[in-house]
Amino acid sequence: MKIYIDSAKESEARLVKSWGWVKGITTNPSLMAQANQKVEETLKRLSALDYEELFYQLVSEDWDGMEREACAAQAIVGQALVIKLPPNEFGFRFAAKHASQFSCCVTAIYSPAQALIGRAAGAKYLAVYVNRASRLLGDGIGLVDEIGGMDAALAAAAKLAGLAQYKIVTYPKYKDSFSQLIEQLTGDDTEMKIKTALGENYVYYEYLQNLKSQKGVQARLPFDMVIN
């Protein structure tokens, strides 16, 4: 996790830099305007503070202007620059074309579909405005949880693509409970050979196989209880 200061004022950014745990600066057009100086000068001053990352939001409304503005900002900030993009056609296209040249952040995300497209386009970051989403949609934290869910993301992508039906295939394929039960009851020739070869040590092999079959995040005790 990283913590950033949301400001374009050099004095504020310089102050928190001394704290040691603020790793970057995020800005937007409103914050840049509050700095009361030219954008180029603000970027120079903030860049001189040597933060790990400096987020700058493009304000150009056409394709050529966005490319020129991004290149100009990179010439000042260098590799620490992260370009903030709107979740619209130009923003997604810019990320898809220039993600290898610029670190990109699709900002003002309000739906799982926007997040999915931003990620597919190659954006390094997705910015969800939690407070604003709560005011507009009712549950900003819920939106973050929904974006983090693969099923919701796939459903949003299918809707965006106009797919009425689609199929999800998961690998590796897990056997259903009935199939596992039948195998346990009927036995398996290979399993019997391993059991015969390992003898009393078969319990350790069985333990490792059980670990491999677990799905999802597991919380385990550092010991096993054996009751005879």
Backbone torsions as a table, in degrees:
resi	resn	phi	psi	omega
1	MET	NA	142.7	176.3
2	LYS	-126.7	145.9	177.9
3	ILE	-111.8	134.6	-177.3
4	TYR	-121.0	154.4	170.9
5	ILE	-95.2	133.0	-179.0
6	ASP	-98.7	85.8	-175.6
7	SER	-166.2	153.2	174.6
8	ALA	-115.0	8.2	-179.4
9	LYS	-88.4	124.4	-177.0
10	GLU	-58.7	-40.7	-177.1
11	SER	-62.5	-41.0	179.6
12	GLU	-69.5	-42.3	179.8
13	ALA	-66.2	-36.3	179.1
14	ARG	-67.7	-39.8	-179.7
15	LEU	-61.1	-51.8	-175.9
16	VAL	-73.6	-19.7	175.2
17	LYS	-59.2	-36.1	-178.5
18	SER	-70.1	-16.4	179.9
19	TRP	-71.2	-29.5	174.7
20	GLY	92.6	-16.8	-176.7
21	TRP	-113.6	0.9	173.2
22	VAL	-92.3	120.0	-168.4
23	LYS	-99.6	-12.4	-176.9
24	GLY	-163.1	176.7	-178.6
25	ILE	-123.8	132.4	171.7
26	THR	-113.9	137.8	179.4
27	THR	-131.2	167.2	171.8
28	ASN	-147.4	172.0	-177.1
29	PRO	-55.8	-37.7	179.8
30	SER	-66.0	-43.2	179.5
31	LEU	-67.4	-38.0	178.4
32	MET	-63.3	-37.3	179.3
33	ALA	-66.3	-33.8	-179.5
34	GLN	-69.4	-16.0	178.9
35	ALA	-72.7	-16.1	175.5
36	ASN	57.5	43.3	174.2
37	GLN	-158.5	172.3	-179.2
38	LYS	-62.6	147.8	-178.8
39	VAL	-56.6	-42.6	-178.4
40	GLU	-60.4	-41.0	-179.5
41	GLU	-68.1	-40.3	178.0
42	THR	-61.9	-44.5	178.9
43	LEU	-63.2	-39.2	178.7
44	LYS	-62.5	-45.5	-177.7
45	ARG	-66.9	-42.4	179.2
46	LEU	-69.0	-39.9	179.6
47	SER	-63.6	-34.3	-179.3
48	ALA	-64.5	-17.6	179.3
49	LEU	-77.3	-9.9	172.7
50	ASP	61.7	48.3	171.7
51	TYR	-77.5	161.9	178.8
52	GLU	-64.8	-39.3	-178.1
53	GLU	-143.1	145.3	177.1
54	LEU	-131.6	113.6	-177.7
55	PHE	-89.2	128.1	178.5
56	TYR	-130.0	130.1	-177.3
57	GLN	-96.6	125.9	178.4
58	LEU	-67.6	142.3	178.9
59	VAL	-115.0	-9.1	178.7
60	SER	-65.1	143.6	-176.0
61	GLU	-106.4	2.0	176.8
62	ASP	-126.5	161.7	-173.1
63	TRP	-60.7	-51.0	-178.0
64	ASP	-62.5	-39.4	179.6
65	GLY	-64.7	-38.6	178.6
66	MET	-62.7	-43.4	-179.6
67	GLU	-65.7	-42.6	178.9
68	ARG	-64.9	-42.3	-178.2
69	GLU	-65.5	-42.2	179.7
70	ALA	-64.3	-42.8	179.5
71	CYS	-65.3	-39.4	179.0
72	ALA	-64.1	-41.4	179.0
73	ALA	-67.0	-39.6	179.8
74	GLN	-66.4	-34.4	178.1
75	ALA	-62.4	-28.0	179.9
76	ILE	-88.6	-47.0	-171.7
77	VAL	-89.5	-33.3	-178.4
78	GLY	81.0	-147.5	-173.1
79	GLN	-70.2	-14.7	179.3
80	ALA	-76.2	-10.2	-175.2
81	LEU	-70.3	135.2	169.1
82	VAL	-124.2	122.1	-178.2
83	ILE	-86.2	124.2	175.7
84	LYS	-90.5	133.1	-174.4
85	LEU	-128.1	147.4	176.2
86	PRO	-76.1	153.6	179.6
87	PRO	-83.3	60.3	178.6
88	ASN	-131.4	-173.4	-175.4
89	GLU	-56.4	-48.5	-178.0
90	PHE	-64.8	-41.6	-179.4
91	GLY	-62.7	-46.7	-179.8
92	PHE	-66.6	-40.3	179.0
93	ARG	-64.8	-39.3	179.4
94	PHE	-62.6	-45.7	179.6
95	ALA	-62.3	-42.8	-178.6
96	ALA	-63.1	-36.4	-177.4
97	LYS	-85.3	-34.2	-169.0
98	HIS	-117.0	9.3	-177.4
99	ALA	-59.9	-26.3	178.7
100	SER	-79.4	-18.4	-179.3
101	GLN	-98.1	-37.6	-179.3
102	PHE	-124.8	142.3	166.5
103	SER	-73.2	129.8	-174.1
104	CYS	-118.9	146.6	175.6
105	CYS	-130.9	116.7	174.1
106	VAL	-82.6	119.4	-171.6
107	THR	-110.2	161.5	-178.5
108	ALA	62.9	50.1	176.9
109	ILE	-78.6	130.5	179.9
110	TYR	-127.7	5.9	179.7
111	SER	-154.4	154.0	176.7
112	PRO	-60.3	-33.4	-179.7
113	ALA	-63.4	-42.4	178.0
114	GLN	-62.0	-42.0	-179.9
115	ALA	-63.8	-42.5	-179.0
116	LEU	-64.1	-44.3	180.0
117	ILE	-66.5	-41.3	178.4
118	GLY	-59.3	-42.8	179.2
119	ARG	-67.6	-41.3	179.5
120	ALA	-65.1	-30.4	179.9
121	ALA	-75.4	-13.3	176.3
122	GLY	106.2	10.9	179.6
123	ALA	-63.9	138.2	178.6
124	LYS	-77.0	-34.2	-178.4
125	TYR	-128.6	150.9	171.1
126	LEU	-124.4	125.1	-176.5
127	ALA	-108.5	112.7	176.4
128	VAL	-98.2	125.2	177.5
129	TYR	-84.0	89.9	-170.9
130	VAL	-61.2	-49.5	-178.2
131	ASN	-62.6	-44.7	-179.4
132	ARG	-67.4	-38.0	177.8
133	ALA	-64.8	-34.3	177.7
134	SER	-66.1	-39.8	179.4
135	ARG	-68.2	-39.9	-174.9
136	LEU	-87.1	-37.0	-173.2
137	LEU	-110.7	-16.0	177.2
138	GLY	102.8	-24.5	-176.3
139	ASP	-155.6	89.5	-179.9
140	GLY	-67.6	-39.8	178.2
141	ILE	-64.8	-38.2	177.4
142	GLY	-62.3	-35.7	177.5
143	LEU	-63.5	-42.4	178.0
144	VAL	-61.4	-43.6	178.0
145	ASP	-62.4	-39.4	-178.9
146	GLU	-67.6	-39.7	177.8
147	ILE	-63.3	-35.4	-179.4
148	GLY	-74.6	-10.8	-179.6
149	GLY	-89.6	126.1	-177.5
150	MET	-65.4	-39.9	-178.3
151	ASP	-62.0	-42.9	-179.9
152	ALA	-66.9	-38.7	-179.9
153	ALA	-65.3	-41.9	179.4
154	LEU	-67.0	-39.7	178.7
155	ALA	-64.2	-39.7	178.8
156	ALA	-65.7	-39.3	179.2
157	ALA	-66.0	-40.9	179.6
158	ALA	-64.5	-39.9	178.8
159	LYS	-64.6	-42.3	-179.5
160	LEU	-64.6	-34.6	-178.8
161	ALA	-84.7	-4.0	179.9
162	GLY	75.0	27.6	-179.5
163	LEU	-91.0	119.4	178.4
164	ALA	-78.7	-32.1	-179.9
165	GLN	-134.2	143.1	174.7
166	TYR	-155.7	162.5	-176.9
167	LYS	-125.7	139.2	177.1
168	ILE	-107.1	126.5	177.5
169	VAL	-115.1	124.7	-177.7
170	THR	-107.4	135.1	176.2
171	TYR	-123.5	144.3	-6.2
172	PRO	-70.2	155.5	-177.9
173	LYS	-76.8	128.0	179.8
174	TYR	-96.0	141.0	179.2
175	LYS	-79.3	142.1	178.7
176	ASP	-71.0	168.7	-174.7
177	SER	-61.2	-37.4	-179.0
178	PHE	-64.9	-44.1	-179.6
179	SER	-63.0	-40.4	178.5
180	GLN	-63.8	-40.0	-179.9
181	LEU	-64.3	-43.4	179.2
182	ILE	-60.9	-41.5	179.1
183	GLU	-63.5	-40.3	-179.9
184	GLN	-65.5	-36.7	-178.2
185	LEU	-76.6	-39.6	-176.3
186	THR	-87.6	-21.8	-179.7
187	GLY	81.0	170.6	-179.3
188	ASP	-139.0	131.7	-175.3
189	ASP	-59.0	-43.4	179.9
190	THR	-63.1	-41.8	-179.9
191	GLU	-62.4	-40.7	-179.5
192	MET	-65.6	-38.1	178.6
193	LYS	-64.2	-42.4	178.8
194	ILE	-64.2	-42.2	-178.9
195	LYS	-63.4	-40.4	179.4
196	THR	-66.2	-41.2	-177.5
197	ALA	-69.5	-37.9	-175.4
198	LEU	-85.3	-25.0	179.8
199	GLY	62.6	-129.5	-178.0
200	GLU	-68.1	-16.2	177.9
201	ASN	-81.9	-2.5	179.8
202	TYR	-60.0	-28.3	-178.5
203	VAL	-60.1	-33.7	179.5
204	TYR	-73.3	-37.9	175.6
205	TYR	-62.7	-42.4	179.5
206	GLU	-63.3	-37.4	178.5
207	TYR	-63.7	-44.3	179.9
208	LEU	-66.1	-40.0	178.4
209	GLN	-64.2	-37.3	178.4
210	ASN	-64.4	-40.3	177.3
211	LEU	-61.9	-41.5	-178.1
212	LYS	-66.6	-26.6	-176.5
213	SER	-85.5	-8.7	-178.6
214	GLN	-69.6	144.7	178.5
215	LYS	-116.3	145.1	176.6
216	GLY	79.3	-172.0	-179.2
217	VAL	-79.4	132.9	-177.2
218	GLN	-116.8	142.3	171.9
219	ALA	-116.9	115.4	-173.0
220	ARG	-123.6	149.7	174.0
221	LEU	-74.6	152.5	-179.0
222	PRO	-78.5	16.7	178.6
223	PHE	-154.0	162.7	175.6
224	ASP	-114.7	140.4	177.8
225	MET	-94.5	124.1	177.7
226	VAL	-116.6	119.1	-179.5
227	ILE	-110.4	118.9	179.6
228	ASN	-98.8	NA	NA
